[in-house]
Each structure stands twice: as C-alpha cells, then as structure tokens.
Amino acid sequence: MLLELHRITKHFGGIMAVKHVCFGVEEAKITALIGPNGAGKTTIFNLITGTYQPDEGEVLLEGKTITGMKPYKTAQAGVTRTFQNLQLFGSMTVLENVMTGAYLQGKKGFVKSFLSSPERSTEEKKIRAESLKLLEEVGLAESAGLPAAVLPFGQQRLLEIARALASQPKLILLDEPAAGLNAAESEILTEYLKKLRSQGMTMIMIEHDMETVMEAADEIVVLNFGEVITQGTPAEIQAHPEVIKAYLGEDEQIA
C-alpha cells in the first residue's frame, strides 16, 4: 500500500470527528472517500496532510510514518492536495501558478527562484519547461500567459490539478474536484483523472458527484458519522445496504 491509515481518531472538543478510521490506498489507483456532509472526509484529508494531528492512530506513506509532520514536510514527502474552494493565485499567470508547485521540489525554493533571473537559472528554465508541458496535458498551454483569474471555472480546476502535479507527488488528494462543474466539464475532468492513473499517479478524492465517483474510482471508502462503514469497488458500494441507508435513508440504489 502506498498510504495506510491505522485507527486514526480526531476529537474537536466533545465532538468525535473521525473514529478509528482504517483504510489503505494502492499505488496507481483512484480511491474515493464518500459520505454525507459532516462524515469526516475533509478532516481525514487534513490528518493525512498534517494540517491536523490525530489524537490516536498513525498515517504511513510507503510504510514510513508521516504522523506529526508539518504540512510543508508532508508535501515534500510526496503528498499534495487541491481544495474544494479554489486556491489559485488569481493575479499570477497560469504558467506561474504551475511553477509555484514545481518550486516545492526545486533546489532553489519558491522565494529564491522569484528573486533570481530566469534567464540565468538552469533550474528555472527546467521548471518553466516542465510546467508548460503540464499545461499542454490539461489543454491550457495557449492560456499560459493569462492571469489565472480569467479562466473559466472548469479550467481553473484543471489548473489546480496541474499545479499539484508540478511538485512530482506520490499521492494527490483531490477535494471535490467536480464541484461547480457542468456535465461536459465533469466528463473532461474524469477522463483526465483516468489518464493520470494510467500514467501511474495515485489519487484520493472526496466527491459528492456519484457519476464521477463511479466512473473514475477503483476503490471507494464510505464514511458516516466519522467511521468507515464499508469499502469496496464501485459495483459493491452501489448496492451496499448501509451505503444506501446513509445516503437515502431508504432501500433504494445510488444512481
């Protein structure tokens, strides 16, 4: 397993946000975390990335603990994420946004790279070329010089994923990547995620759009009230009675 969560537990005051959560994420697979609002999905992302520290349990990346690491250390270890609410640098160009992700793994670092001359920096030129290649892959190369804020919403989603990829991660956490997208944009996103998987990328996504989940995910972990109620393939999850009850409260299948 690339990532393992062992009995992760987190309280906020008297509220149990997640309780004894255990699951593993296989390399070059897409794992979806689903569940009703308040089920603990985003809390788990924050525990994986180091934004929160667990009260109990352990997070392992490639068999080594990352529990207790600060977020920037977790990112340097190879775990990066996108957010439900886009966190792009709107006034920076599309290309510069991707380059900020690449600086995380560069030798010069983010601040030093901006202070030095791009023409005189071998690393800067390499980062620029690799970032442009990522923009080509998501279909945004022609917009490289535009401010990120002017892109349509669906393209901003793809830009945020490209920026996450620029740090050459081992694992990407996608927080509701299809949120706000129309049907056509969701289909483009789904196909791109499947392409990344075929190239060996490992992803965990939180997603409420069940069509996207069922189409893209290899494995689904279902949460309710902070606990894992089941885990399985899309076909298994779709017909699971506890999942149906958690989502619909009645004996119906998830569409």
Secondary structure as UniProt FT lines:
FT   STRAND          3..12
FT   TURN            13..14
FT   STRAND          15..25
FT   TURN            27..28
FT   STRAND          30..34
FT   TURN            37..38
FT   HELIX           41..49
FT   STRAND          56..61
FT   TURN            62..63
FT   STRAND          64..65
FT   TURN            67..68
FT   HELIX           71..77
FT   STRAND          79..81
FT   TURN            90..91
FT   HELIX           94..103
FT   TURN            104..105
FT   HELIX           110..115
FT   HELIX           118..120
FT   HELIX           122..137
FT   TURN            138..139
FT   HELIX           141..143
FT   TURN            144..145
FT   HELIX           148..150
FT   HELIX           153..166
FT   STRAND          171..175
FT   TURN            177..180
FT   HELIX           183..198
FT   TURN            199..200
FT   STRAND          202..206
FT   HELIX           210..216
FT   STRAND          219..224
FT   TURN            225..226
FT   STRAND          227..232
FT   HELIX           234..238
FT   HELIX           241..248
//
